Amino acid sequence: MELVRQTMMASDYVSDVREGGEIVTRFLHSTCCSDNQFDLETTMILCDSIGFATQLPPDCPYIIPLISGSLAELYIQPMLSCVGDRDIMFHYSTQLAIPKGSLPPTQLPPEFASCVKIYEIIDSDFPGYVYLRTSCILAECTDDVKYNVKSRIHPRFLSYANILFDHRYKRHGPAQVYEWTGELLRHVARIDGVHYSKDTVNCIRCLSWPPQAANWRTRQTNYGWPDADIVADVVNKGCDVVHISHRLNRQNNFRNHLEHRLSFSRAEIVLLNSWMPEQQIVYHFLRVYVKTERLTDSLDDSVRWKLCNYHIKTLMLWACELKPRSWWITQNVIGICVKLLHSLANWLTKLHCPHYFIRKCNLFDFSDKSMASRLISVTEESLLNWFVVNYLSRCSQLCSHSLSPGLFDDVSTSEKLETAVSAVLNWRSAVLLLSSRIEFSMAQNDIMRSVSNESLSVYSYIHWITELPKIDRILLFYFTAVTLLHVCCKISENSLSLSDELLDVLLITIFQSCDARRCLNARYSSLLSLSQADKLMKVVANNSRSTVQLIEIELSKAYLHRALRCKDSDSDSIYCLANVYLAVLYYTTGQYQTVIDHCTLVMRSQDHSQCSSHVVQGELLPKTDDDIDSVLGLATLYQYMQTVALNQEQQRRNTSSFTTELFAHYLHVRCLSAEKHHQFTLTATSSSDVRRLYRKSISVNHQQCLLLTCYCFVARNVQ
């Protein structure tokens, strides 16, 4: 193939520049925007990021990952991968930054912990660079689900001086770079083969749009991009703060450890995904050109900065705002790229590269006249032939065994170039469907391996179900099945015991909920655990009997048992109600002896006065027998007639015909009748027996049922 490349370089240039530019444009559109492509690279980085969201030791905060960089920003999938390093940002669930002078928030997204340290963002001497100063501790009040200031903290700037980085890996800006080399699995047009790199960036989340970029949200645009909806989406996502000091402060140990930079990665993901395909293709083209021509390596030894992808992104963001849609559609890719490279050269000459969000921030500190001269010399003819030699030839290497020898020996005319391009496109079309199937199968294997190796936590599960639909919704269904199988295996391995983590994972699997904080808080609160069981029981009561309903019944039992295990179960007076609901659920599944045990505990309770606020809610009860249904129906009718007769505003009320004591007596009698053919004799239960009963975290019976129903659900729904 090197001989082919040399032959191409030695051949005459493409004579018809305009027609050649149109051919290049059609080629890029055909190879970048196919509907049959499957995005394996995003699945791979998703599996990488899952490791950040897994369960940590109890005293450690949870880590919330964000896939950033090219994989998140670009939806096109060219033959030459547009992905460089795989980028992952992550923040801790216990830290939050707010603009200086603003009040601490009273509500936080579910990803945050119940106790959060707040930092104030303080401007530094350089626009876009800031300091973080400790402010206060926020604590969630479970009664009204709001955050209040728990305590004030002595103001102190956050320093990274004492943080130890893994010196086996290099740092690049705010990122720590992990690199692996070796023979990687090569598959069609996706991985170059011998190098894999992952950049991880630790950040502190800021939910507010920073005042330093306030003018961006209000400035007028001439051509309608970004529109009001995009601006609102960007502003609502806020920003992040990453640890990297300004270049002029890196020799100052004090400032180097204290200074941070505002990061707009979340905003850039939204903006770049709103681009037209033509704009994403131009951005991809410019990135490949700058990297191939090594423009990121300064030609002037006296210049201490380098051109980088962020300068190209900034150039593109300004161009998308300042140019009409027709400018991108009516011109070919080659012509657009030449004009943009000349604009970049002009910025270099004038020492001015305006930050897209912070107008006072200049991204160019020094001039590089040699690079500016090199960029201004680029013409449509030279860029077209660069594409033929450097881009098309690399694409042809992917299909060299399928093309006739000598096809690329001469592409000096537009007709010959069209013939060569058509051959590559035909090959691409022929193998695309097969390669997509192969990659989809590889993605399934990656998901299975990741779940098996990393296990699952509430945060990692939420990360999965949030990101997978962006790749392929079928993968989300596949992941759900893998989750259920994983839980089954864990139950089998651990003698039918189910951890709190996997119990919560099953709950959010049923409800597809993203409220991680509520799940974690429910582990220590009997009322919250009871509330989780209430939600499940309501679903059970409204659904017909099915495999999924059986899972919901067993999960309801598990959360009721957890509520009884909590230290505050007695003080919150949920003891009788949880036992009654357990009796109902066991009655539904025909376990009459267990029903009798739980009813006995309620009937032997010495004081029911504290249970008056916890009545049996009829809307949560699955169908048990006709007598109960009749009483509940009459009670509902009575409440309705009372409301109408008294001209009261009708409100939704819980059907509360039964006290816990009355309902326990009723079920006890029913079960004694059902068990009388066994000549069952109820014996006295001592207080020590009661304590022994609730020392078990979860009963063996409902674990076995959960195991079987999970297997049944997977077998029936996943082929």
C-alpha positions in Angstrom: 0.0 0.0 0.0 3.0 2.3 0.5 3.8 1.9 -3.2 0.2 2.9 -4.0 0.6 6.0 -1.8 3.9 7.0 -3.5 2.3 6.5 -6.9 -0.6 8.7 -6.0 1.8 11.4 -4.8 3.8 11.2 -8.0 0.8 11.4 -10.3 -0.7 14.6 -11.6 -3.0 16.7 -9.4 -6.7 16.5 -9.9 -7.3 19.0 -12.8 -10.9 20.0 -12.1 -10.8 21.4 -8.6 -14.5 22.3 -8.5 -15.7 18.9 -9.6 -13.2 17.2 -7.4 -14.5 19.1 -4.4 -18.0 17.9 -5.2 -16.8 14.3 -5.4 -15.1 14.7 -2.1 -18.3 16.1 -0.5 -20.4 13.3 -1.8 -17.9 10.8 -0.6 -17.9 12.2 2.9 -21.7 12.4 3.1 -22.0 8.8 1.9 -19.5 7.4 4.4 -20.3 9.6 7.4 -24.1 9.5 7.5 -25.2 6.0 6.8 -28.2 4.8 8.7 -26.9 1.2 8.9 -23.9 2.0 11.1 -23.7 0.8 14.7 -21.7 2.9 17.1 -19.5 0.4 18.8 -16.9 2.9 20.0 -19.5 4.6 22.2 -20.5 1.3 23.7 -16.8 0.6 24.5 -16.3 3.9 26.3 -19.6 3.4 28.1 -18.2 0.1 29.5 -15.0 2.0 30.5 -16.9 4.7 32.3 -19.0 2.2 34.3 -16.0 1.5 36.5 -16.4 5.0 37.9 -20.0 4.4 38.9 -19.6 1.1 40.8 -20.1 0.7 44.5 -17.4 2.2 46.6 -16.7 1.6 50.3 -19.4 3.1 52.5 -17.3 6.1 53.6 -16.4 7.1 50.1 -18.6 9.3 47.8 -20.1 8.0 44.6 -18.5 9.0 41.3 -20.8 10.2 38.5 -19.2 9.8 35.0 -19.9 11.7 31.9 -18.8 10.6 28.4 -17.4 13.7 26.7 -15.1 14.5 23.8 -15.6 13.3 20.2 -17.7 10.3 21.1 -20.3 12.5 22.8 -20.1 15.5 20.4 -20.1 13.8 17.0 -22.9 11.7 15.6 -21.3 11.1 12.2 -19.3 7.9 11.8 -16.8 8.3 9.0 -14.6 5.5 7.6 -11.6 7.1 9.3 -12.6 7.2 13.0 -13.3 10.7 14.2 -12.4 9.6 17.8 -9.0 10.4 19.2 -8.7 9.7 22.9 -11.7 8.3 24.7 -12.7 11.0 27.2 -14.5 10.6 30.5 -15.3 13.4 33.0 -16.4 12.5 36.5 -17.6 14.4 39.6 -18.2 13.3 43.1 -21.8 13.1 44.5 -20.7 15.0 47.6 -19.3 18.1 46.0 -20.9 21.1 44.3 -19.7 24.5 43.1 -21.9 27.6 43.0 -21.1 31.1 41.7 -19.8 33.6 44.3 -22.7 35.4 46.0 -25.4 33.0 45.0 -27.5 31.2 47.6 -26.9 27.4 48.1 -29.6 25.4 46.2 -32.5 23.9 48.1 -33.0 21.0 45.6 -30.4 18.9 43.9 -30.6 16.3 41.1 -30.9 12.6 42.3 -27.3 11.9 41.5 -26.1 14.0 44.5 -25.7 12.5 48.0 -27.8 13.6 51.0 -24.8 15.6 52.4 -22.9 17.9 50.0 -20.0 20.2 50.4 -20.4 23.5 48.7 -17.6 25.6 47.1 -17.9 29.2 45.9 -16.4 30.0 42.5 -14.0 33.0 42.8 -12.6 34.8 39.7 -8.8 34.7 39.2 -6.7 37.2 37.3 -7.3 35.4 34.0 -10.8 35.2 32.4 -12.2 31.7 32.5 -9.9 30.7 35.4 -11.2 30.6 38.9 -10.5 29.5 42.5 -12.8 27.3 44.6 -13.4 28.4 48.2 -15.2 26.2 50.8 -18.6 27.6 51.9 -20.9 25.3 53.7 -22.4 21.8 54.1 -25.8 21.1 52.7 -27.9 18.3 54.2 -31.2 16.9 52.8 -34.3 17.0 55.0 -36.2 13.7 54.2 -39.5 15.2 55.3 -39.8 17.8 52.5 -37.0 16.5 50.3 -35.2 19.8 50.4 -31.6 20.8 51.3 -30.8 23.1 54.1 -27.4 24.5 55.3 -26.3 22.1 58.0 -23.1 24.0 58.9 -20.8 26.7 57.7 -17.2 25.9 56.8 -14.2 28.1 57.5 -13.3 29.6 54.0 -10.4 27.9 52.5 -9.2 27.6 48.9 -9.3 24.1 47.4 -5.8 23.0 46.7 -4.6 20.0 44.7 -1.1 20.1 46.2 -1.7 17.0 48.4 -3.5 14.9 45.8 -1.4 12.1 44.6 -1.7 11.2 40.9 -0.7 7.9 39.5 2.7 8.7 38.1 2.7 5.7 35.8 0.4 7.7 33.6 1.1 11.1 32.1 -1.1 14.2 32.5 -2.5 16.2 29.6 -4.0 19.5 30.8 -6.6 18.6 33.4 -6.7 14.9 32.3 -4.9 11.9 33.4 -4.0 9.8 30.3 -4.2 6.0 30.3 -2.5 4.4 27.3 -2.3 0.7 26.2 -0.5 -0.6 23.2 -0.6 -4.0 21.6 -2.5 -6.0 19.0 -6.2 -5.0 19.5 -9.1 -6.7 17.7 -9.4 -5.1 14.3 -12.8 -4.8 12.8 -14.1 -3.0 9.8 -13.2 0.6 9.7 -13.3 1.2 13.4 -10.0 0.7 15.4 -6.6 1.5 14.0 -5.2 -1.5 15.8 -2.3 -1.0 18.2 -3.1 2.0 20.4 -5.8 2.7 22.9 -5.9 5.9 25.0 -8.4 7.1 27.7 -8.4 10.5 29.2 -10.1 10.9 32.6 -10.9 14.4 34.1 -11.9 14.9 37.7 -14.3 17.9 37.9 -16.6 19.6 40.4 -20.1 20.1 39.1 -21.8 23.5 38.9 -25.5 23.4 38.2 -25.7 27.2 37.4 -24.6 28.9 34.2 -21.5 30.9 35.2 -21.7 34.7 35.4 -18.4 34.8 33.4 -20.4 33.6 30.4 -23.6 35.6 31.1 -23.5 37.5 27.8 -23.5 34.3 25.8 -27.1 33.4 26.8 -28.4 36.9 25.8 -26.3 37.9 22.7 -28.2 38.2 19.5 -27.5 35.8 16.6 -28.1 36.7 13.0 -28.9 33.3 11.5 -30.9 31.6 14.2 -28.2 29.3 15.6 -28.2 28.5 18.4 -32.0 28.9 18.8 -33.8 29.6 22.0 -34.4 25.9 22.8 -30.8 25.0 22.4 -29.6 28.0 24.5 -32.1 27.0 27.3 -30.8 23.4 27.2 -27.2 24.6 27.4 -27.8 27.0 30.3 -29.8 24.4 32.2 -26.9 22.0 32.2 -24.6 24.5 33.9 -20.8 23.9 33.7 -18.0 22.1 35.5 -14.8 23.2 37.2 -11.6 21.3 36.4 -8.1 21.6 38.0 -5.8 23.3 35.5 -4.0 26.6 36.1 -3.3 29.3 33.5 -0.1 28.7 31.6 1.5 31.8 33.1 0.8 30.5 36.6 2.3 27.0 36.2 5.7 28.0 37.5 4.1 29.4 40.6 3.6 26.5 43.0 1.0 28.3 45.1 -1.3 29.4 42.2 -0.6 26.3 40.2 -2.2 24.2 42.9 -5.1 26.5 43.6 -6.3 27.6 40.2 -9.0 25.9 38.2 -10.7 26.4 34.8 -14.4 26.6 33.9 -15.3 23.7 31.6 -18.1 23.9 29.1 -18.0 20.3 27.9 -21.7 19.8 28.6 -22.6 22.9 26.6 -20.4 21.8 23.7 -22.0 18.4 23.6 -25.4 20.0 23.2 -24.2 22.5 20.6 -22.3 20.1 18.4 -25.1 17.6 18.4 -27.4 20.3 17.0 -25.1 20.9 14.0 -26.1 19.9 10.5 -24.3 16.9 9.1 -22.4 19.3 6.8 -21.0 21.1 9.8 -20.0 18.0 11.6 -18.3 16.7 8.5 -16.3 19.9 8.1 -15.2 19.7 11.8 -14.1 16.1 11.3 -12.2 17.1 8.1 -10.4 20.0 9.9 -9.4 17.8 12.8 -8.0 15.1 10.6 -6.1 17.7 8.5 -4.6 19.4 11.6 -3.5 16.1 13.1 -2.1 14.7 9.9 -0.2 17.8 9.0 1.1 18.0 12.6 -0.1 21.5 13.1 -0.4 20.8 16.8 3.5 20.8 16.8 4.6 24.4 16.7 7.1 25.3 14.0 8.6 28.1 16.0 10.8 26.9 19.0 10.2 30.2 20.8 6.4 29.6 20.9 5.4 27.8 24.1 1.9 26.9 23.1 0.4 24.6 20.6 -2.6 24.6 18.3 -5.1 22.0 19.6 -8.5 20.5 18.8 -10.1 23.1 21.1 -9.0 25.9 18.8 -10.6 24.1 15.8 -13.8 23.5 17.8 -13.9 27.2 18.8 -13.4 28.2 15.1 -16.3 26.0 14.2 -18.6 27.2 16.9 -18.1 30.8 15.8 -18.5 29.9 12.1 -21.8 28.0 12.8 -23.2 31.1 14.6 -21.9 33.7 12.1 -22.6 31.9 8.8 -26.1 31.1 7.4 -27.2 27.6 6.8 -27.0 28.1 3.0 -23.2 28.8 3.4 -22.7 25.3 4.6 -25.0 23.6 2.0 -24.2 25.4 -1.2 -20.4 25.0 -1.0 -18.3 21.9 -1.1 -16.3 20.7 1.9 -13.0 21.6 0.4 -14.0 25.3 -0.2 -15.4 25.7 3.3 -12.4 24.2 5.0 -10.0 26.5 3.0 -12.0 29.6 4.2 -12.0 28.4 7.8 -8.2 27.7 7.8 -7.6 31.2 6.5 -9.8 32.5 9.3 -7.6 30.6 11.8 -4.5 32.0 10.2 -6.0 35.5 10.6 -6.6 34.8 14.3 -3.0 33.7 14.7 -1.7 36.8 13.0 -3.8 39.1 15.2 -3.1 37.2 18.4 -6.8 36.8 19.0 -8.8 33.6 19.4 -12.0 34.6 21.2 -13.4 32.0 23.6 -16.9 31.1 22.4 -18.6 31.4 25.8 -16.3 33.9 27.6 -15.6 36.9 25.3 -12.9 38.4 27.5 -10.9 35.2 27.3 -8.3 35.0 24.5 -7.2 31.5 23.7 -4.0 32.7 21.8 -1.3 34.1 24.0 1.5 34.3 21.4 1.7 34.7 17.7 3.0 32.0 15.5 3.7 33.7 12.1 5.2 30.6 10.6 2.0 28.6 11.2 -0.2 31.4 10.1 1.8 31.6 6.8 1.4 27.9 6.4 -2.4 28.0 6.8 -2.9 31.0 4.6 -1.1 29.2 1.8 -3.6 26.4 1.7 -5.7 26.5 -1.5 -8.6 24.5 -2.7 -6.3 22.7 -5.1 -3.7 21.8 -2.5 -6.4 20.7 0.0 -8.2 18.6 -2.5 -5.0 16.7 -3.4 -4.1 16.4 0.3 -7.5 14.6 0.7 -6.8 12.2 -2.1 -3.3 11.4 -0.8 -3.9 11.3 2.9 -7.6 10.6 3.5 -8.9 8.6 0.5 -5.7 6.5 0.4 -6.2 5.5 4.1 -9.8 4.6 3.4 -8.7 2.5 0.4 -6.4 0.5 2.6 -9.4 -0.9 4.4 -10.7 -2.5 1.2 -7.5 -3.1 -0.7 -8.0 -6.8 -1.0 -11.4 -6.3 -2.7 -10.4 -3.7 -5.3 -8.7 -4.3 -8.6 -4.9 -3.5 -8.6 -3.9 -0.2 -10.1 -7.3 1.5 -9.5 -5.6 4.3 -7.5 -2.5 4.6 -9.7 -3.9 7.6 -11.5 -6.6 9.9 -10.2 -5.5 13.0 -12.1 -8.9 13.7 -13.6 -12.3 14.1 -11.9 -13.6 11.1 -13.9 -10.8 8.9 -12.6 -11.3 10.2 -9.1 -15.0 9.5 -9.3 -14.2 5.9 -10.4 -11.9 5.3 -7.5 -14.3 6.8 -5.0 -17.2 4.8 -6.3 -15.2 1.6 -5.9 -14.6 2.4 -2.2 -18.3 3.4 -1.7 -19.5 0.1 -3.3 -17.2 -1.9 -1.0 -18.4 0.1 2.0 -22.0 -0.5 1.1 -21.4 -4.2 0.7 -19.8 -4.8 4.0 -21.6 -2.2 6.2 -24.5 -4.4 7.2 -22.3 -7.3 8.1 -19.9 -5.1 10.0 -22.8 -3.5 11.9 -24.1 -7.0 12.9 -20.6 -8.0 14.1 -20.2 -4.8 16.1 -23.6 -5.2 17.6 -22.7 -8.7 18.8 -19.4 -7.3 20.2 -21.3 -4.6 22.0 -23.5 -7.3 23.6 -20.4 -9.2 24.7 -18.9 -6.0 26.1 -22.1 -5.3 28.1 -22.2 -8.9 29.5 -18.5 -8.8 30.4 -18.8 -5.3 32.0 -21.8 -6.3 34.2 -20.2 -9.5 35.2 -16.8 -8.0 36.0 -17.9 -4.7 37.6 -21.2 -6.0 39.1 -23.9 -3.4 39.4 -24.6 -0.5 41.7 -27.5 2.0 41.7 -25.3 4.7 40.1 -23.8 2.4 37.5 -27.2 1.0 36.6 -28.6 4.6 36.1 -25.6 5.4 34.0 -26.3 2.4 31.8 -30.0 3.1 31.3 -29.3 6.8 30.6 -26.6 6.2 28.0 -27.6 3.1 26.2 -30.8 4.5 24.5 -28.5 7.1 22.9 -26.7 4.2 21.2 -29.4 1.7 20.4 -32.7 1.0 22.3 -32.4 -2.7 21.6 -29.2 -2.7 23.7 -31.3 -1.3 26.6 -33.6 -4.3 26.5 -30.6 -6.6 26.3 -29.0 -4.9 29.3 -32.2 -5.3 31.3 -32.2 -9.0 30.6 -28.5 -9.2 31.5 -29.2 -7.4 34.8 -31.9 -9.9 35.8 -29.6 -12.8 35.0 -26.8 -11.2 36.9 -29.1 -10.8 40.0 -30.1 -14.4 39.6 -26.5 -15.6 39.5 -25.6 -13.4 42.6 -28.5 -14.9 44.5 -27.4 -18.4 43.6 -23.8 -17.7 44.5 -24.6 -16.1 47.9 -27.0 -18.8 49.2 -30.1 -16.9 48.2 -29.1 -13.7 50.0 -29.7 -10.4 48.1 -27.6 -7.4 48.9 -29.1 -3.9 49.4 -27.4 -2.7 46.3 -28.9 -5.4 44.0 -32.2 -5.0 45.7 -32.3 -1.3 44.7 -31.0 -2.2 41.3 -34.0 -4.5 40.8 -36.4 -1.7 42.0 -35.1 0.9 39.5 -35.2 -1.9 36.8 -38.9 -2.2 37.5 -39.7 1.5 37.6 -36.8 2.7 35.3 -36.2 5.4 37.9 -33.1 7.6 38.2 -33.6 8.6 41.8 -30.4 7.1 43.3 -30.4 9.3 46.4 -33.9 8.0 47.5 -32.8 4.4 47.0 -29.7 4.9 49.1 -31.5 6.8 51.9 -34.2 4.1 52.1 -31.5 1.7 53.4 -31.4 3.6 56.7 -35.0 4.8 57.0 -38.0 2.6 57.7 -40.4 5.1 56.3 -38.6 5.4 53.0 -38.3 1.6 52.7 -42.0 1.4 53.5 -42.6 4.0 50.8 -40.7 1.9 48.3 -42.8 -1.1 49.2 -46.0 1.0 48.8 -45.1 2.0 45.2 -44.4 -1.7 44.3 -47.6 -2.9 46.0 -49.7 -0.3 44.1 -48.3 -1.6 40.8 -49.0 -5.2 42.0 -52.6 -4.2 42.8 -53.2 -2.7 39.4 -51.7 -5.4 37.3 -52.9 -8.8 36.4 -50.9 -11.8 37.6 -47.8 -12.2 35.5 -44.1 -13.1 35.8 -43.3 -9.4 36.3 -45.9 -9.1 38.9 -44.4 -12.0 40.9 -41.0 -10.1 40.8 -42.8 -7.0 42.1 -44.5 -9.0 44.9 -41.1 -10.4 46.0 -39.5 -7.0 45.9 -42.3 -5.6 48.0 -41.6 -8.2 50.6 -37.9 -7.5 50.6 -38.5 -3.7 51.2 -41.0 -4.4 54.0 -38.4 -6.7 55.6 -35.8 -4.0 55.2 -38.1 -1.5 56.8 -38.4 -3.8 59.8 -34.7 -4.1 60.0 -34.1 -0.3 60.2 -33.2 1.0 63.7 -36.1 3.5 63.6 -38.8 1.0 62.7 -40.3 1.1 66.2 -40.0 4.8 66.7 -41.7 5.4 63.3 -44.6 3.2 64.2 -44.4 1.2 61.0 -44.0 -2.2 62.8 -47.7 -3.3 62.6 -48.3 -1.9 59.1 -45.2 -3.6 57.6 -46.2 -6.9 59.2 -49.8 -6.6 57.8 -48.6 -5.8 54.3 -46.2 -8.8 54.5 -49.1 -11.0 55.6 -51.2 -9.8 52.6 -48.3 -10.5 50.2 -47.7 -13.9 51.6 -51.4 -14.6 51.5 -51.3 -13.7 47.8 -48.6 -16.2 47.1 -50.3 -19.0 49.2 -47.8 -19.1 52.1 -50.4 -19.3 54.9 -48.1 -20.3 57.7 -46.0 -17.2 57.2 -49.2 -15.1 57.1 -50.2 -16.4 60.5 -46.8 -15.6 61.9 -46.9 -12.0 60.8 -50.5 -11.5 61.9 -49.7 -13.0 65.3 -46.9 -10.4 65.7 -49.4 -7.6 65.0 -52.1 -9.0 67.4 -49.6 -9.4 70.2 -48.4 -5.8 69.9 -49.0 -4.1 73.2 -49.7 -0.6 72.0 -51.6 0.2 68.8 -52.1 3.9 69.6 -49.0 4.9 67.6 -50.4 3.0 64.6 -53.4 5.3 64.1 -51.7 7.2 61.3 -50.7 4.0 59.5 -53.9 2.5 58.4 -54.2 -0.3 55.8 -54.5 1.4 52.4 -57.0 -0.4 50.2 -55.5 0.9 47.0 -52.3 -1.0 47.7 -53.9 -4.4 48.4 -53.9 -7.0 45.7 -57.0 -9.1 45.3 -57.3 -11.4 48.2 -60.9 -12.5 48.5 -64.4 -11.2 47.7 -65.3 -10.2 51.3 -62.4 -7.7 51.5 -63.1 -6.3 48.1 -66.7 -5.8 49.0 -65.9 -3.9 52.2 -63.3 -1.7 50.4 -65.8 -1.0 47.6 -68.5 0.0 50.1 -66.0 2.2 52.0 -65.0 4.0 48.8 -68.7 4.6 47.9 -69.4 5.9 51.3 -66.5 8.4 51.1 -67.7 9.6 47.7 -71.3 10.1 48.9 -70.1 11.9 52.0 -68.0 14.3 49.9 -71.0 15.0 47.6 -73.5 15.4 50.4 -71.3 17.9 52.3 -70.4 19.8 49.1 -66.7 19.4 49.9 -64.1 19.7 47.3 -63.4 16.1 46.2 -59.9 15.0 46.9 -58.2 11.8 46.4 -58.2 9.8 49.7 -56.8 6.5 50.7 -59.4 3.8 51.5 -58.8 3.3 55.2 -61.6 0.9 56.3 -59.2 -1.4 58.2 -56.9 -0.7 61.1 -53.8 -2.9 61.2 -55.1 -4.8 64.2 -58.5 -5.5 62.6 -56.9 -6.6 59.3 -54.5 -8.9 61.1 -57.3 -10.6 62.9 -59.2 -11.1 59.7 -56.3 -12.6 57.8 -55.4 -14.7 60.8 -58.8 -16.3 60.8 -58.8 -16.8 57.0 -55.4 -18.6 57.1 -56.4 -20.8 60.1 -59.3 -21.9 58.0 -57.1 -22.6 55.1 -54.7 -24.6 57.2 -57.1 -26.6 59.3 -56.8 -29.7 57.1 -53.1 -29.7 58.3 -54.4 -29.7 61.9 -52.3 -26.6 62.5 -52.1 -25.5 66.1 -50.8 -22.0 66.8 -48.3 -22.1 69.6 -47.2 -19.2 71.8 -44.4 -17.2 70.4 -41.9 -15.8 72.9 -40.2 -12.4 72.5 -36.9 -14.1 71.7 -38.6 -15.9 68.8 -39.9 -12.6 67.5 -36.4 -11.1 67.5 -35.0 -14.3 65.9 -37.6 -14.0 63.1 -36.5 -10.5 62.2 -32.9 -11.1 62.4 -33.1 -12.7 59.0 -32.6 -9.9 56.4 -34.8 -11.5 53.8 -36.7 -14.8 54.0 -35.5 -17.7 52.0 -38.9 -18.3 50.5 -39.2 -15.0 48.7 -35.6 -15.2 47.5 -36.3 -18.5 45.8 -39.4 -17.1 44.2 -37.4 -14.1 43.0 -34.7 -16.3 41.5 -37.2 -18.4 39.6 -39.3 -15.5 38.3 -36.2 -13.6 37.1 -35.1 -16.6 35.1 -38.6 -17.1 33.7 -38.9 -13.4 32.7 -35.6 -13.5 30.8 -36.3 -16.8 29.1 -39.7 -15.5 27.9 -38.7 -12.1 26.7 -35.2 -12.4 25.4 -34.3 -14.6 22.5 
